[in-house]
Amino acid sequence: MRVTTKAIVISSLKYQDKSLIVKCFTQSDGLKSYFVHNAFSSRSATRKTAYFQPLSILEVEANHKNKGTLETFKEIRLATPYVTVASDVIKSTIAIFLSEVLHHSIREEEKNEALFEFLETALMWFDTHDEVANFHLIVLLQATKFLGFYPATSKKGERYFEMIEGVFSDSLAVSTLDENETHLFKRLMALKFDSDQKVFSGNERSQLLKTLLDYYAFHLDGFKRPKSLDVLKEVFS
């Protein structure tokens, strides 16, 4: 089946010496993996591999066999060329980190257009703004709306947040954030991309990141801590 769709690059893995296996989150069909033959061997190799940087937004024409095997591209172009992401060390580190989290979070080969549109809009904002210290935190929290475990807000006035059930509570348990952690979490829930990026200290940002990764681990079986986490912490230290 020939498909034309936008696609966000989640990961790319070199295969043998000349080829790539690229995992994309597509607007039309959800998660898809593609085989890119001779990605490193032609005159256009630099251009080809540049397409597959973490979280690049592509427009592709592809053959989708939908048999659980690797698909193939027919045509590729950048749908939204980034201006700053590749050249800014903070932004490129955030992109690598988020792509790794998404790699362990999006698992179904089925359409999730709402999640795709959220990520596309968020990434376009990210590329065109300078103050992005809280961007990854907001993306991680807001993405849970589309992954199925956004916190219930019916009892948001309660003192603690219980992570297994995803609810606010007035009693402590093993999986409950303490009062200070819950207060931080509530502040993050109120944040938008355009909010003041200095609302959190470095330590608060680190605590929120730990909370979010713990929350993902509670709700996604087999979720793995991103290998790029230490690099991200170093960039923001």
C-alpha angles and dihedrals in degrees: 000000000000112000133183112200146140115257135190115215111237101173143342127205126192112238117204109319106310112026141069137214107211125193115205136180102224128201092222104043111010118233117016134168121213135195114223108197118211093358090159102036109065133075088257093054094113091052093045097051091044088063091062102057115131112290096359110160110228138182108216141180108209145167109242112193090173092211098121091261130113114290126214135230122230097182133007133187136158108263092193114015110210119234102193111011098085096043100043111079094207093049094044090050091050090049092052091048095048093046089054093050091048090049089061095039108046108065110148127093092219135105117272101169094167091059091045092052091047092052094044093050092045093050093049089052090047093055094051101045131072102204105069106141093124098036097103092048093052092046093050093050097042092046089064087071088067096036092056107251109084110150116269109245101195092101099030090138092069119106101239139043118223108206104198094057094029094229138124114246142178094225133069125240137166091270096043126110115232120247096269093046090048091051090053091048091052090051090053091050089058094050126106129192091258094050120114106286092210095067090104131052120226091260092050090050090052091050092050092050091052090048092050094048090048089050091052090048091054093052105034118061112229094009110168128211108248114256087218092062094097091050090051091051090049092052092052096041 
